Amino acid sequence: MSTPHVVVVMGVAGTGKTTIGPLLAAELGVPYAEGDDFHPAANIAKMSAGTPLDDSDRWPWLDAIGQWAHGRAELGGVVSSSALKRVYRDRLRAEAPGAVFLHLTGDRALIEERMAQRKGHFMPTALLDSQFATLQPLQDDEAGVAVDVSGTPEEITQRAVAALRRLDS
């Protein structure tokens, strides 16, 4: 990409944000921040118990991610965040107006299978339906691209880089 952007890797749980994010950051030569690390302990406890977060739980988390993204403006970076609703992405953009979104999309069955194979993650497969119900895909007026998550992590990353470069031109 010709200018350093902060890329927010978004999507429902299990799409590979934590896998693709670092690969994308390495490909772009910028740092990666894991969105889950910005959650307060209360959010992790709630999700671990199988309870979906509500918006009041998400605001401090989104603000923390947005502040990191703001600090990387003009320097570039990659951060993961489900960013499922437009209002969440708007909140991130309020902190980091130049952020672009990489929406990892895919077949629900594939995503559920990948979630079931994860070890030690606090997000149970039982919350996948609530994630899909909440998801509002990127709108035409939002800076970002959607990339399918079928294939290997390396293939997904290459598709993401190509899509982001097209967005940049």
N, C-alpha and C positions, 0 to 999 in steps of 0.2 A: 504494500500500500504506500502511496506517495507521501502521505502525512501520517504521523502517529495518532491513532485513534485509541480511545478506550473502548474495547469490545466487551459487551455484556453477553455472556453465553447463557441463553435462557431456554426454558422448556420444562415439561413436567418431570417429576422424579423418574430416574431410570433412563433418561435419554442420553446420558453420558457426559453431562456438563463437567464433572470432575475429571473425566478421562480426556475429553477433547480440549478443555480449557488450557491445561498445561502444554499439550502438544501444539495448539494454536499459538500460544505465547512464545514457545520455543521457535516455531516457524517464523514468527513476526519479529523475534528478537526483543521482546518486552517482558516485564514481570507478570506473573499470574498471582491472583488472590482467590482463595477458595471462599465462596459466598457463605458456606455453612459455618465458617469460622467467625462470621460476624453475628451469628445468632446468640442472643443471651441464653443463659442456662435454662431459664424457664421455658423458652421456646423448644429447646431440645427435649426437655422432660415431657412437655405436652405431646410433641410428635412421637416420642418413644412410647408413650402410652396409647398411641393410636388415635389421638385427638387432633383434628386439623386445626391449624392456626387460624385466628380471625384477623381482621385488618388491624385491630389495635395491637396485636402481637407483632405484626409485620412492620409497622411504621418505624420503630427504632432500628430494626434490622436493615430495612431499605435505606434509611438515612445514613447508617454507618457505611454501607456499600457505596452510596452516592458520594460520601465524603472521601472515601478512598479514590473513587473514580475522578472526583474533582482534583485531588492532589496529583493525579497522573495526567491531567489535561496537558496537551502539547508534548507530553513525554511518551504517551502510549501505555497500554496495559490491557490485560485480559482479566475479567472477574466473572465468576459464575453467580447467577441468581435466577431462581425460577421465573420471576417477573411475569407471572401468568396473566395478570390483568393490565389493561391499558393504564389504569390509575397508578399502578405500581411503577410502570415504566415512566409515566409522567413524573412521578416523585423522584425517580433516579435522574431523569433529565433535568429536573429543577436544580439538583446539586451539580450535575455534570452535563451541561447542554450539548456538548459535542459527542456524547456517547452514541455508539451504534450497537444494534442488537443482532446477535446470531441466534436465531430460533432453531433449536434442534427438534426436528419433527420425526414422527414415525408411527408405524403400526402399533396399536395398543398391545396386541399379543406379543410382539417382539420386545416391547418395553417391559411388559410384565415378566417375561422370561428372564430378561437381563436383571431386573430388580430381584427376582427370586435367587439369582446366583450371587448377589452381593453378600459380602461377609462384613459384619460389624457396623453396618450403617443404621442410623436411628430411624430412618423413614421406612415404615412397614408397607408391604405391597397392598395392604388393605386401604391405604389412603390414595391409591392411584385413581380410583373413580372420582374422588373429590378433586384431585388435581385436573383431570380432564374436564370435569364440570365447570371448574373455575377458569380454565384456559380461554383467553381471548387472543387469537393470533394477531401478529403485527398487522397494522393498518397501512394503507398506501401512503399516508402522510408521516409514517414513522421511519427513521433511518435504520435500515436493517435488512437482513436476508434470512430466508428459511433454507435449511439444509436437512435432507433426509438422513437418518441415522442407520440405514442398512449398510452392511459392509464392515470392514475393519476400521479401527480407530484412525489408522493412517489414511485410509481412503476418505473417511468423513472429514478429516482435517484438510486434506487437499481440496475437497469440494468446497469447504468453508473458505479457505484462502482464496480460491478462484472466485467465489461469489462475492467476497469482500472486495477484491480487486475490481470486479465489475462495478460494484457499488461506488467505488472511489473514482472511477473514470467517467 
